[in-house]
């Protein structure tokens, strides 16, 4: 048994004895920890998908029985759209972003703007932990107040940026509008695609742009590394690329669902299907750069990422159930000037109240954490999907 197999077996055994929901999950598959001696045995455990996790947490709040420590032993707790609850343990750089940021050139003493949200969702806190683990100084910007953020970056001489690539473009545009000169020379971006045209535009500002990949539940799952293609999978993270129907691992190079097993003892994220499609680059197994993902190749489920956060059909349906005066609806996502736009098309049951659009916009901000525009329309196809994504990534 190699070190990874030994660590995995010990983790599975610990979680089995301390997380009741995980014990039930193994029992339902007819398994005990003795059956999972290493990575090769993981495929015996059925894939747990985001919708399954939401259902587990609703039936057994707050963590579906998968938490293996008392909630009072945690440092932070988060709630992402879905809703999905996420625990953060008391350990440095718990989401493991430090290695990715180091590969992007972040060093001790660098001042960096963290433009991820700090409210309820984990990205802001997780990336701050990664930055501080390297000795960086963090401007906790979050999202919004672009003018103040640009002024702070200029005042503090920020050389680094962490956040959405589209938001970095917006900040650079704002700096130009204000006539401010920024010292930015590196950026670590994630949570949305990075089209070549946008990357080139950022490079033209003298900024070296590195891309990462991860999820709210799992933290860091991949990142750019100089000299190699694809996203390097971080150490102590097991990623299998699996058939979307059977859940069985696929040969290197084939496209399937990203299925993650984390080697942590506080929360049983084992064989967790994140809903993204990717592939293991075959050459990465032998070329010395570490196993790497080909990149983001699409989605398995119905949830869609907008401005770095997931919009779930069930989440949308729960919100719209508050509006009996709406007969039908569809969320439409478009993209222009490297910015996502979300519109809600609604068909009222009768003459709509004058404040319907305002009430929908307010409820969307509060219930699903999205700013959107509302359009009253006359018809929708009978088989219209709840979410229509019209974006192109060029």
BALOBA-1460 file (C-alpha; in Angstrom, 3 decimals):
// residues 394
<rec num="1" residu="x" x="0.000" y="0.000" z="0.000"/>
<rec num="2" residu="x" x="1.495" y="3.367" z="-1.038"/>
<rec num="3" residu="x" x="1.271" y="6.557" z="1.053"/>
<rec num="4" residu="x" x="-1.751" y="7.938" z="-0.818"/>
<rec num="5" residu="x" x="-3.684" y="4.685" z="-0.491"/>
<rec num="6" residu="x" x="-2.802" y="4.488" z="3.209"/>
<rec num="7" residu="x" x="-3.935" y="8.075" z="3.842"/>
<rec num="8" residu="x" x="-7.152" y="7.503" z="1.916"/>
<rec num="9" residu="x" x="-7.963" y="4.317" z="3.845"/>
<rec num="10" residu="x" x="-7.319" y="6.048" z="7.167"/>
<rec num="11" residu="x" x="-9.476" y="9.019" z="6.132"/>
<rec num="12" residu="x" x="-12.349" y="6.776" z="5.022"/>
<rec num="13" residu="x" x="-12.149" y="4.851" z="8.302"/>
<rec num="14" residu="x" x="-12.192" y="8.041" z="10.377"/>
<rec num="15" residu="x" x="-15.129" y="9.517" z="8.461"/>
<rec num="16" residu="x" x="-17.052" y="6.242" z="8.725"/>
<rec num="17" residu="x" x="-16.829" y="6.349" z="12.515"/>
<rec num="18" residu="x" x="-17.454" y="10.084" z="12.965"/>
<rec num="19" residu="x" x="-19.856" y="11.153" z="10.181"/>
<rec num="20" residu="x" x="-23.186" y="9.239" z="10.466"/>
<rec num="21" residu="x" x="-24.337" y="10.290" z="7.006"/>
<rec num="22" residu="x" x="-21.189" y="8.880" z="5.432"/>
<rec num="23" residu="x" x="-21.584" y="5.625" z="7.347"/>
<rec num="24" residu="x" x="-25.130" y="5.345" z="5.951"/>
<rec num="25" residu="x" x="-23.833" y="6.090" z="2.471"/>
<rec num="26" residu="x" x="-21.283" y="3.284" z="2.610"/>
<rec num="27" residu="x" x="-23.808" y="0.902" z="4.151"/>
<rec num="28" residu="x" x="-26.277" y="1.650" z="1.338"/>
<rec num="29" residu="x" x="-23.577" y="0.551" z="-1.110"/>
<rec num="30" residu="x" x="-22.855" y="-2.573" z="0.948"/>
<rec num="31" residu="x" x="-19.418" y="-1.321" z="1.929"/>
<rec num="32" residu="x" x="-17.277" y="-0.863" z="5.028"/>
<rec num="33" residu="x" x="-13.912" y="0.936" z="5.355"/>
<rec num="34" residu="x" x="-12.175" y="-2.407" z="4.885"/>
<rec num="35" residu="x" x="-13.453" y="-2.434" z="1.288"/>
<rec num="36" residu="x" x="-11.705" y="0.889" z="0.469"/>
<rec num="37" residu="x" x="-8.022" y="0.086" z="0.758"/>
<rec num="38" residu="x" x="-6.897" y="2.636" z="-1.834"/>
<rec num="39" residu="x" x="-7.765" y="4.872" z="-4.769"/>
<rec num="40" residu="x" x="-8.550" y="1.895" z="-7.013"/>
<rec num="41" residu="x" x="-11.428" y="0.950" z="-4.678"/>
<rec num="42" residu="x" x="-13.090" y="4.385" z="-4.670"/>
<rec num="43" residu="x" x="-15.180" y="3.581" z="-7.748"/>
<rec num="44" residu="x" x="-17.171" y="1.131" z="-5.601"/>
<rec num="45" residu="x" x="-18.736" y="4.155" z="-3.864"/>
<rec num="46" residu="x" x="-21.575" y="5.749" z="-5.898"/>
<rec num="47" residu="x" x="-21.051" y="9.368" z="-6.933"/>
<rec num="48" residu="x" x="-22.612" y="12.012" z="-4.674"/>
<rec num="49" residu="x" x="-23.781" y="14.973" z="-6.775"/>
<rec num="50" residu="x" x="-24.651" y="18.540" z="-5.822"/>
<rec num="51" residu="x" x="-28.392" y="17.892" z="-5.954"/>
<rec num="52" residu="x" x="-27.890" y="14.844" z="-3.709"/>
<rec num="53" residu="x" x="-25.945" y="16.987" z="-1.248"/>
<rec num="54" residu="x" x="-28.679" y="19.632" z="-1.203"/>
<rec num="55" residu="x" x="-31.253" y="16.929" z="-0.505"/>
<rec num="56" residu="x" x="-29.129" y="15.374" z="2.268"/>
<rec num="57" residu="x" x="-28.666" y="18.726" z="3.961"/>
<rec num="58" residu="x" x="-32.368" y="19.531" z="3.794"/>
<rec num="59" residu="x" x="-33.271" y="16.189" z="5.384"/>
<rec num="60" residu="x" x="-30.501" y="16.288" z="8.014"/>
<rec num="61" residu="x" x="-29.434" y="19.921" z="8.546"/>
<rec num="62" residu="x" x="-27.041" y="21.540" z="8.418"/>
<rec num="63" residu="x" x="-24.503" y="19.183" z="6.770"/>
<rec num="64" residu="x" x="-26.442" y="16.040" z="5.886"/>
<rec num="65" residu="x" x="-24.641" y="13.965" z="8.506"/>
<rec num="66" residu="x" x="-21.333" y="14.369" z="6.656"/>
<rec num="67" residu="x" x="-19.671" y="16.588" z="9.262"/>
<rec num="68" residu="x" x="-17.183" y="14.561" z="11.285"/>
<rec num="69" residu="x" x="-16.515" y="17.151" z="14.015"/>
<rec num="70" residu="x" x="-18.826" y="19.208" z="16.270"/>
<rec num="71" residu="x" x="-19.981" y="22.381" z="14.540"/>
<rec num="72" residu="x" x="-18.410" y="24.332" z="17.392"/>
<rec num="73" residu="x" x="-14.996" y="23.035" z="16.329"/>
<rec num="74" residu="x" x="-15.203" y="24.830" z="12.957"/>
<rec num="75" residu="x" x="-13.708" y="28.220" z="12.134"/>
<rec num="76" residu="x" x="-16.337" y="29.367" z="9.640"/>
<rec num="77" residu="x" x="-19.553" y="28.108" z="8.074"/>
<rec num="78" residu="x" x="-20.803" y="29.233" z="4.667"/>
<rec num="79" residu="x" x="-23.922" y="28.960" z="2.553"/>
<rec num="80" residu="x" x="-23.623" y="28.984" z="-1.237"/>
<rec num="81" residu="x" x="-26.464" y="29.206" z="-3.756"/>
<rec num="82" residu="x" x="-28.489" y="25.998" z="-3.846"/>
<rec num="83" residu="x" x="-28.452" y="26.405" z="-0.909"/>
<rec num="84" residu="x" x="-25.423" y="24.298" z="0.020"/>
<rec num="85" residu="x" x="-23.807" y="24.592" z="3.454"/>
<rec num="86" residu="x" x="-20.014" y="24.377" z="3.672"/>
<rec num="87" residu="x" x="-17.822" y="23.980" z="6.776"/>
<rec num="88" residu="x" x="-14.303" y="25.384" z="7.198"/>
<rec num="89" residu="x" x="-12.024" y="23.723" z="9.764"/>
<rec num="90" residu="x" x="-9.413" y="25.365" z="11.991"/>
<rec num="91" residu="x" x="-6.394" y="24.806" z="9.749"/>
<rec num="92" residu="x" x="-4.186" y="27.133" z="7.683"/>
<rec num="93" residu="x" x="-5.218" y="27.584" z="4.046"/>
<rec num="94" residu="x" x="-8.023" y="25.050" z="4.431"/>
<rec num="95" residu="x" x="-9.105" y="25.380" z="0.779"/>
<rec num="96" residu="x" x="-5.510" y="24.809" z="-0.414"/>
<rec num="97" residu="x" x="-5.204" y="27.887" z="-2.660"/>
<rec num="98" residu="x" x="-1.668" y="28.759" z="-1.509"/>
<rec num="99" residu="x" x="0.057" y="26.465" z="-4.022"/>
<rec num="100" residu="x" x="-1.970" y="27.917" z="-6.891"/>
<rec num="101" residu="x" x="-1.217" y="31.505" z="-5.897"/>
<rec num="102" residu="x" x="2.480" y="30.723" z="-5.504"/>
<rec num="103" residu="x" x="2.509" y="29.269" z="-9.030"/>
<rec num="104" residu="x" x="0.948" y="32.559" z="-10.209"/>
<rec num="105" residu="x" x="3.849" y="34.530" z="-8.766"/>
<rec num="106" residu="x" x="2.384" y="35.794" z="-5.497"/>
<rec num="107" residu="x" x="5.092" y="36.263" z="-2.880"/>
<rec num="108" residu="x" x="5.472" y="37.480" z="0.706"/>
<rec num="109" residu="x" x="5.060" y="41.247" z="0.918"/>
<rec num="110" residu="x" x="2.888" y="41.546" z="-2.193"/>
<rec num="111" residu="x" x="-0.241" y="43.657" z="-1.765"/>
<rec num="112" residu="x" x="-3.206" y="42.008" z="-3.449"/>
<rec num="113" residu="x" x="-6.835" y="42.974" z="-3.973"/>
<rec num="114" residu="x" x="-9.183" y="40.069" z="-3.201"/>
<rec num="115" residu="x" x="-12.305" y="40.782" z="-5.239"/>
<rec num="116" residu="x" x="-14.256" y="37.673" z="-4.249"/>
<rec num="117" residu="x" x="-17.358" y="37.968" z="-2.083"/>
<rec num="118" residu="x" x="-16.984" y="37.791" z="1.684"/>
<rec num="119" residu="x" x="-20.695" y="37.413" z="2.473"/>
<rec num="120" residu="x" x="-21.926" y="33.861" z="3.226"/>
<rec num="121" residu="x" x="-20.095" y="32.246" z="0.299"/>
<rec num="122" residu="x" x="-16.544" y="30.937" z="0.929"/>
<rec num="123" residu="x" x="-14.527" y="32.340" z="-1.985"/>
<rec num="124" residu="x" x="-13.446" y="35.599" z="-0.349"/>
<rec num="125" residu="x" x="-12.293" y="34.016" z="2.898"/>
<rec num="126" residu="x" x="-10.737" y="31.017" z="1.137"/>
<rec num="127" residu="x" x="-8.606" y="33.085" z="-1.239"/>
<rec num="128" residu="x" x="-7.607" y="35.420" z="1.584"/>
<rec num="129" residu="x" x="-6.368" y="32.401" z="3.548"/>
<rec num="130" residu="x" x="-4.324" y="31.337" z="0.519"/>
<rec num="131" residu="x" x="-2.800" y="34.791" z="0.156"/>
<rec num="132" residu="x" x="-1.970" y="35.203" z="3.826"/>
<rec num="133" residu="x" x="-0.395" y="31.718" z="3.897"/>
<rec num="134" residu="x" x="2.192" y="33.149" z="1.473"/>
<rec num="135" residu="x" x="2.712" y="36.327" z="3.498"/>
<rec num="136" residu="x" x="0.763" y="38.600" z="1.148"/>
<rec num="137" residu="x" x="-1.032" y="41.741" z="2.320"/>
<rec num="138" residu="x" x="-4.732" y="41.566" z="1.429"/>
<rec num="139" residu="x" x="-7.132" y="44.341" z="0.466"/>
<rec num="140" residu="x" x="-10.499" y="42.655" z="1.262"/>
<rec num="141" residu="x" x="-12.405" y="44.269" z="-1.587"/>
<rec num="142" residu="x" x="-15.222" y="41.851" z="-2.283"/>
<rec num="143" residu="x" x="-17.516" y="42.791" z="-5.146"/>
<rec num="144" residu="x" x="-18.761" y="46.321" z="-5.826"/>
<rec num="145" residu="x" x="-17.591" y="49.860" z="-4.994"/>
<rec num="146" residu="x" x="-15.256" y="49.781" z="-7.982"/>
<rec num="147" residu="x" x="-14.138" y="53.384" z="-7.636"/>
<rec num="148" residu="x" x="-13.103" y="52.913" z="-4.006"/>
<rec num="149" residu="x" x="-11.363" y="49.622" z="-4.853"/>
<rec num="150" residu="x" x="-9.338" y="51.228" z="-7.636"/>
<rec num="151" residu="x" x="-8.371" y="54.101" z="-5.342"/>
<rec num="152" residu="x" x="-7.296" y="51.616" z="-2.652"/>
<rec num="153" residu="x" x="-5.220" y="49.640" z="-5.156"/>
<rec num="154" residu="x" x="-3.470" y="52.815" z="-6.245"/>
<rec num="155" residu="x" x="-2.946" y="54.043" z="-2.681"/>
<rec num="156" residu="x" x="-1.482" y="50.750" z="-1.428"/>
<rec num="157" residu="x" x="0.513" y="49.954" z="-4.551"/>
<rec num="158" residu="x" x="-1.286" y="46.664" z="-5.148"/>
<rec num="159" residu="x" x="0.683" y="44.411" z="-7.493"/>
<rec num="160" residu="x" x="-1.724" y="41.459" z="-7.449"/>
<rec num="161" residu="x" x="-5.384" y="40.737" z="-8.090"/>
<rec num="162" residu="x" x="-7.571" y="37.743" z="-7.206"/>
<rec num="163" residu="x" x="-11.117" y="37.481" z="-8.543"/>
<rec num="164" residu="x" x="-13.219" y="37.114" z="-11.683"/>
<rec num="165" residu="x" x="-11.412" y="38.013" z="-14.930"/>
<rec num="166" residu="x" x="-14.384" y="40.084" z="-16.081"/>
<rec num="167" residu="x" x="-14.272" y="42.079" z="-12.857"/>
<rec num="168" residu="x" x="-10.573" y="42.798" z="-13.332"/>
<rec num="169" residu="x" x="-11.385" y="44.278" z="-16.727"/>
<rec num="170" residu="x" x="-14.073" y="46.441" z="-15.114"/>
<rec num="171" residu="x" x="-11.567" y="47.717" z="-12.539"/>
<rec num="172" residu="x" x="-8.991" y="48.524" z="-15.206"/>
<rec num="173" residu="x" x="-11.647" y="50.416" z="-17.168"/>
<rec num="174" residu="x" x="-12.591" y="52.321" z="-13.998"/>
<rec num="175" residu="x" x="-8.940" y="53.174" z="-13.310"/>
<rec num="176" residu="x" x="-8.577" y="54.538" z="-16.822"/>
<rec num="177" residu="x" x="-11.766" y="56.553" z="-16.396"/>
<rec num="178" residu="x" x="-10.412" y="58.061" z="-13.154"/>
<rec num="179" residu="x" x="-6.951" y="58.658" z="-14.588"/>
<rec num="180" residu="x" x="-5.312" y="56.428" z="-11.969"/>
<rec num="181" residu="x" x="-2.164" y="54.405" z="-12.599"/>
<rec num="182" residu="x" x="-2.078" y="50.899" z="-11.080"/>
<rec num="183" residu="x" x="0.974" y="48.780" z="-10.254"/>
<rec num="184" residu="x" x="-0.770" y="45.481" z="-11.075"/>
<rec num="185" residu="x" x="1.513" y="42.912" z="-12.683"/>
<rec num="186" residu="x" x="-0.149" y="39.586" z="-11.846"/>
<rec num="187" residu="x" x="-3.650" y="38.193" z="-11.478"/>
<rec num="188" residu="x" x="-5.121" y="34.895" z="-10.369"/>
<rec num="189" residu="x" x="-8.591" y="34.478" z="-11.838"/>
<rec num="190" residu="x" x="-11.237" y="31.794" z="-11.527"/>
<rec num="191" residu="x" x="-14.976" y="31.036" z="-11.267"/>
<rec num="192" residu="x" x="-15.720" y="31.894" z="-14.908"/>
<rec num="193" residu="x" x="-14.155" y="31.089" z="-18.307"/>
<rec num="194" residu="x" x="-11.211" y="33.173" z="-19.495"/>
<rec num="195" residu="x" x="-11.662" y="33.736" z="-23.235"/>
<rec num="196" residu="x" x="-8.425" y="34.292" z="-25.207"/>
<rec num="197" residu="x" x="-9.593" y="37.777" z="-26.191"/>
<rec num="198" residu="x" x="-10.048" y="38.816" z="-22.545"/>
<rec num="199" residu="x" x="-6.742" y="37.264" z="-21.482"/>
<rec num="200" residu="x" x="-4.949" y="39.177" z="-24.252"/>
<rec num="201" residu="x" x="-6.632" y="42.428" z="-23.207"/>
<rec num="202" residu="x" x="-5.435" y="41.927" z="-19.615"/>
<rec num="203" residu="x" x="-1.955" y="40.967" z="-20.796"/>
<rec num="204" residu="x" x="-1.835" y="44.203" z="-22.790"/>
<rec num="205" residu="x" x="-2.055" y="46.046" z="-19.452"/>
<rec num="206" residu="x" x="1.161" y="44.342" z="-18.380"/>
<rec num="207" residu="x" x="-0.600" y="41.785" z="-16.188"/>
<rec num="208" residu="x" x="0.441" y="38.116" z="-16.169"/>
<rec num="209" residu="x" x="-2.855" y="36.232" z="-15.856"/>
<rec num="210" residu="x" x="-3.049" y="32.790" z="-14.285"/>
<rec num="211" residu="x" x="-6.239" y="30.772" z="-14.117"/>
<rec num="212" residu="x" x="-7.479" y="28.421" z="-11.399"/>
<rec num="213" residu="x" x="-10.333" y="25.985" z="-11.018"/>
<rec num="214" residu="x" x="-12.253" y="24.990" z="-7.918"/>
<rec num="215" residu="x" x="-15.618" y="24.837" z="-6.210"/>
<rec num="216" residu="x" x="-17.122" y="26.234" z="-3.028"/>
<rec num="217" residu="x" x="-17.325" y="22.746" z="-1.523"/>
<rec num="218" residu="x" x="-13.892" y="21.488" z="-2.580"/>
<rec num="219" residu="x" x="-11.626" y="24.527" z="-2.755"/>
<rec num="220" residu="x" x="-8.644" y="24.321" z="-5.121"/>
<rec num="221" residu="x" x="-8.959" y="21.632" z="-7.811"/>
<rec num="222" residu="x" x="-6.504" y="22.899" z="-10.433"/>
<rec num="223" residu="x" x="-4.315" y="25.798" z="-11.523"/>
<rec num="224" residu="x" x="-2.002" y="27.088" z="-14.234"/>
<rec num="225" residu="x" x="1.663" y="26.200" z="-13.927"/>
<rec num="226" residu="x" x="4.347" y="27.774" z="-16.110"/>
<rec num="227" residu="x" x="5.676" y="25.584" z="-18.887"/>
<rec num="228" residu="x" x="2.788" y="23.111" z="-18.912"/>
<rec num="229" residu="x" x="-0.648" y="22.979" z="-20.486"/>
<rec num="230" residu="x" x="-3.763" y="22.305" z="-18.451"/>
<rec num="231" residu="x" x="-4.531" y="22.824" z="-14.753"/>
<rec num="232" residu="x" x="-2.284" y="21.067" z="-12.247"/>
<rec num="233" residu="x" x="-4.260" y="19.060" z="-9.698"/>
<rec num="234" residu="x" x="-3.114" y="20.077" z="-6.194"/>
<rec num="235" residu="x" x="-1.447" y="17.609" z="-3.864"/>
<rec num="236" residu="x" x="-3.631" y="15.563" z="-1.505"/>
<rec num="237" residu="x" x="-6.618" y="15.931" z="-3.834"/>
<rec num="238" residu="x" x="-7.996" y="12.912" z="-5.652"/>
<rec num="239" residu="x" x="-9.781" y="13.699" z="-8.913"/>
<rec num="240" residu="x" x="-11.326" y="11.009" z="-11.077"/>
<rec num="241" residu="x" x="-12.858" y="11.704" z="-14.484"/>
<rec num="242" residu="x" x="-15.948" y="9.534" z="-14.583"/>
<rec num="243" residu="x" x="-18.659" y="8.397" z="-16.963"/>
<rec num="244" residu="x" x="-21.661" y="10.643" z="-16.286"/>
<rec num="245" residu="x" x="-24.046" y="7.660" z="-16.230"/>
<rec num="246" residu="x" x="-22.136" y="4.849" z="-14.536"/>
<rec num="247" residu="x" x="-19.821" y="6.957" z="-12.360"/>
<rec num="248" residu="x" x="-16.910" y="4.715" z="-13.306"/>
<rec num="249" residu="x" x="-13.481" y="6.255" z="-13.972"/>
<rec num="250" residu="x" x="-12.589" y="6.815" z="-17.624"/>
<rec num="251" residu="x" x="-9.208" y="6.353" z="-19.340"/>
<rec num="252" residu="x" x="-6.917" y="9.391" z="-19.409"/>
<rec num="253" residu="x" x="-7.853" y="11.742" z="-22.228"/>
<rec num="254" residu="x" x="-11.579" y="10.927" z="-22.247"/>
<rec num="255" residu="x" x="-14.094" y="13.583" z="-21.222"/>
<rec num="256" residu="x" x="-16.292" y="12.963" z="-18.207"/>
<rec num="257" residu="x" x="-17.479" y="14.408" z="-14.922"/>
<rec num="258" residu="x" x="-14.998" y="15.731" z="-12.381"/>
<rec num="259" residu="x" x="-15.420" y="13.561" z="-9.265"/>
<rec num="260" residu="x" x="-13.485" y="14.675" z="-6.181"/>
<rec num="261" residu="x" x="-12.360" y="12.970" z="-2.990"/>
<rec num="262" residu="x" x="-10.749" y="15.197" z="-0.368"/>
<rec num="263" residu="x" x="-8.351" y="13.796" z="2.181"/>
<rec num="264" residu="x" x="-9.711" y="15.707" z="5.131"/>
<rec num="265" residu="x" x="-11.160" y="14.396" z="8.365"/>
<rec num="266" residu="x" x="-13.700" y="17.087" z="9.201"/>
<rec num="267" residu="x" x="-16.165" y="16.641" z="6.326"/>
<rec num="268" residu="x" x="-16.945" y="13.585" z="4.218"/>
<rec num="269" residu="x" x="-16.586" y="14.856" z="0.657"/>
<rec num="270" residu="x" x="-15.869" y="11.490" z="-0.929"/>
<rec num="271" residu="x" x="-16.643" y="10.746" z="-4.600"/>
<rec num="272" residu="x" x="-18.328" y="14.135" z="-4.952"/>
<rec num="273" residu="x" x="-19.438" y="14.923" z="-8.500"/>
<rec num="274" residu="x" x="-19.057" y="18.663" z="-8.998"/>
<rec num="275" residu="x" x="-21.043" y="18.702" z="-12.265"/>
<rec num="276" residu="x" x="-18.204" y="19.986" z="-14.463"/>
<rec num="277" residu="x" x="-16.776" y="18.138" z="-17.453"/>
<rec num="278" residu="x" x="-13.048" y="17.764" z="-18.017"/>
<rec num="279" residu="x" x="-10.356" y="15.207" z="-18.873"/>
<rec num="280" residu="x" x="-6.967" y="14.172" z="-17.509"/>
<rec num="281" residu="x" x="-4.247" y="15.121" z="-19.985"/>
<rec num="282" residu="x" x="-2.520" y="11.799" z="-20.822"/>
<rec num="283" residu="x" x="0.911" y="13.418" z="-21.109"/>
<rec num="284" residu="x" x="0.574" y="14.888" z="-17.612"/>
<rec num="285" residu="x" x="0.902" y="11.405" z="-16.121"/>
<rec num="286" residu="x" x="4.491" y="11.125" z="-17.372"/>
<rec num="287" residu="x" x="5.937" y="14.574" z="-18.190"/>
<rec num="288" residu="x" x="6.844" y="15.626" z="-14.657"/>
<rec num="289" residu="x" x="4.444" y="18.533" z="-14.320"/>
<rec num="290" residu="x" x="1.948" y="16.651" z="-12.172"/>
<rec num="291" residu="x" x="-1.422" y="15.293" z="-13.215"/>
<rec num="292" residu="x" x="-3.399" y="18.015" z="-14.955"/>
<rec num="293" residu="x" x="-6.946" y="18.674" z="-16.098"/>
<rec num="294" residu="x" x="-7.504" y="19.666" z="-19.713"/>
<rec num="295" residu="x" x="-9.690" y="22.569" z="-18.643"/>
<rec num="296" residu="x" x="-13.390" y="23.290" z="-18.251"/>
<rec num="297" residu="x" x="-15.289" y="21.405" z="-20.980"/>
<rec num="298" residu="x" x="-18.907" y="22.055" z="-19.983"/>
<rec num="299" residu="x" x="-21.503" y="21.088" z="-17.398"/>
<rec num="300" residu="x" x="-23.300" y="17.851" z="-16.577"/>
<rec num="301" residu="x" x="-26.246" y="19.150" z="-14.572"/>
<rec num="302" residu="x" x="-28.796" y="21.874" z="-15.106"/>
<rec num="303" residu="x" x="-27.120" y="24.458" z="-12.857"/>
<rec num="304" residu="x" x="-25.356" y="27.290" z="-14.687"/>
<rec num="305" residu="x" x="-22.601" y="29.573" z="-13.430"/>
<rec num="306" residu="x" x="-23.310" y="33.303" z="-13.770"/>
<rec num="307" residu="x" x="-20.773" y="35.900" z="-12.603"/>
<rec num="308" residu="x" x="-18.932" y="33.193" z="-10.728"/>
<rec num="309" residu="x" x="-21.942" y="31.781" z="-8.824"/>
<rec num="310" residu="x" x="-24.265" y="28.903" z="-9.665"/>
<rec num="311" residu="x" x="-27.862" y="29.526" z="-10.608"/>
<rec num="312" residu="x" x="-29.877" y="26.355" z="-9.891"/>
<rec num="313" residu="x" x="-33.241" y="25.641" z="-11.578"/>
<rec num="314" residu="x" x="-34.688" y="24.460" z="-8.246"/>
<rec num="315" residu="x" x="-33.462" y="27.613" z="-6.553"/>
<rec num="316" residu="x" x="-35.159" y="29.685" z="-9.270"/>
<rec num="317" residu="x" x="-38.364" y="27.631" z="-8.984"/>
<rec num="318" residu="x" x="-38.518" y="28.147" z="-5.220"/>
<rec num="319" residu="x" x="-38.231" y="31.887" z="-5.717"/>
<rec num="320" residu="x" x="-40.864" y="32.022" z="-8.444"/>
<rec num="321" residu="x" x="-43.311" y="30.048" z="-6.266"/>
<rec num="322" residu="x" x="-43.698" y="33.285" z="-4.309"/>
<rec num="323" residu="x" x="-45.278" y="34.918" z="-7.376"/>
<rec num="324" residu="x" x="-48.608" y="33.239" z="-8.238"/>
<rec num="325" residu="x" x="-49.271" y="36.103" z="-10.668"/>
<rec num="326" residu="x" x="-46.515" y="34.725" z="-12.948"/>
<rec num="327" residu="x" x="-47.743" y="31.984" z="-15.294"/>
<rec num="328" residu="x" x="-44.384" y="31.118" z="-16.844"/>
<rec num="329" residu="x" x="-40.788" y="32.317" z="-16.724"/>
<rec num="330" residu="x" x="-37.314" y="31.796" z="-18.115"/>
<rec num="331" residu="x" x="-33.940" y="33.134" z="-16.982"/>
<rec num="332" residu="x" x="-31.811" y="34.214" z="-19.963"/>
<rec num="333" residu="x" x="-28.036" y="34.662" z="-19.697"/>
<rec num="334" residu="x" x="-26.155" y="36.739" z="-22.262"/>
<rec num="335" residu="x" x="-22.638" y="38.189" z="-22.371"/>
<rec num="336" residu="x" x="-21.324" y="41.438" z="-23.811"/>
<rec num="337" residu="x" x="-18.003" y="43.222" z="-23.320"/>
<rec num="338" residu="x" x="-16.852" y="40.273" z="-21.177"/>
<rec num="339" residu="x" x="-19.709" y="40.789" z="-18.703"/>
<rec num="340" residu="x" x="-22.568" y="38.401" z="-17.894"/>
<rec num="341" residu="x" x="-26.100" y="39.750" z="-18.043"/>
<rec num="342" residu="x" x="-29.045" y="37.954" z="-16.410"/>
<rec num="343" residu="x" x="-32.621" y="38.695" z="-17.468"/>
<rec num="344" residu="x" x="-35.807" y="37.122" z="-16.170"/>
<rec num="345" residu="x" x="-38.513" y="36.781" z="-18.820"/>
<rec num="346" residu="x" x="-41.963" y="36.416" z="-17.249"/>
<rec num="347" residu="x" x="-45.488" y="35.858" z="-18.533"/>
<rec num="348" residu="x" x="-48.084" y="37.212" z="-16.067"/>
<rec num="349" residu="x" x="-51.386" y="35.437" z="-15.484"/>
<rec num="350" residu="x" x="-53.284" y="38.683" z="-16.110"/>
<rec num="351" residu="x" x="-52.493" y="42.377" z="-16.342"/>
<rec num="352" residu="x" x="-49.337" y="42.615" z="-14.241"/>
<rec num="353" residu="x" x="-49.146" y="44.918" z="-11.246"/>
<rec num="354" residu="x" x="-47.050" y="47.975" z="-11.894"/>
<rec num="355" residu="x" x="-44.496" y="46.937" z="-9.294"/>
<rec num="356" residu="x" x="-44.084" y="43.296" z="-10.441"/>
<rec num="357" residu="x" x="-40.671" y="43.869" z="-12.023"/>
<rec num="358" residu="x" x="-39.395" y="45.751" z="-8.976"/>
<rec num="359" residu="x" x="-40.611" y="43.032" z="-6.592"/>
<rec num="360" residu="x" x="-38.984" y="40.316" z="-8.703"/>
<rec num="361" residu="x" x="-35.671" y="42.190" z="-8.794"/>
<rec num="362" residu="x" x="-35.703" y="42.751" z="-5.029"/>
<rec num="363" residu="x" x="-36.607" y="39.130" z="-4.299"/>
<rec num="364" residu="x" x="-33.881" y="37.860" z="-6.645"/>
<rec num="365" residu="x" x="-31.236" y="39.910" z="-4.835"/>
<rec num="366" residu="x" x="-32.383" y="38.601" z="-1.459"/>
<rec num="367" residu="x" x="-33.387" y="35.004" z="-2.256"/>
<rec num="368" residu="x" x="-30.906" y="33.853" z="-4.912"/>
<rec num="369" residu="x" x="-28.228" y="36.582" z="-4.582"/>
<rec num="370" residu="x" x="-28.432" y="37.699" z="-8.225"/>
<rec num="371" residu="x" x="-29.037" y="41.116" z="-9.724"/>
<rec num="372" residu="x" x="-31.179" y="40.804" z="-12.831"/>
<rec num="373" residu="x" x="-33.474" y="42.704" z="-15.148"/>
<rec num="374" residu="x" x="-37.099" y="41.706" z="-15.656"/>
<rec num="375" residu="x" x="-38.851" y="41.624" z="-19.021"/>
<rec num="376" residu="x" x="-42.596" y="41.051" z="-19.365"/>
<rec num="377" residu="x" x="-43.214" y="38.881" z="-22.437"/>
<rec num="378" residu="x" x="-46.216" y="37.318" z="-24.175"/>
<rec num="379" residu="x" x="-45.158" y="33.764" z="-25.000"/>
<rec num="380" residu="x" x="-42.674" y="31.018" z="-24.247"/>
<rec num="381" residu="x" x="-42.409" y="27.593" z="-25.877"/>
<rec num="382" residu="x" x="-44.225" y="24.912" z="-23.829"/>
<rec num="383" residu="x" x="-40.938" y="23.043" z="-23.373"/>
<rec num="384" residu="x" x="-38.861" y="26.136" z="-22.508"/>
<rec num="385" residu="x" x="-36.017" y="25.353" z="-20.094"/>
<rec num="386" residu="x" x="-35.999" y="27.386" z="-16.870"/>
<rec num="387" residu="x" x="-32.537" y="28.718" z="-17.771"/>
<rec num="388" residu="x" x="-31.368" y="29.622" z="-21.291"/>
<rec num="389" residu="x" x="-27.671" y="30.327" z="-21.719"/>
<rec num="390" residu="x" x="-26.897" y="32.335" z="-24.877"/>
<rec num="391" residu="x" x="-23.273" y="33.181" z="-24.018"/>
<rec num="392" residu="x" x="-20.327" y="32.536" z="-26.315"/>
<rec num="393" residu="x" x="-16.727" y="32.398" z="-25.083"/>
<rec num="394" residu="x" x="-14.474" y="33.934" z="-27.671"/>
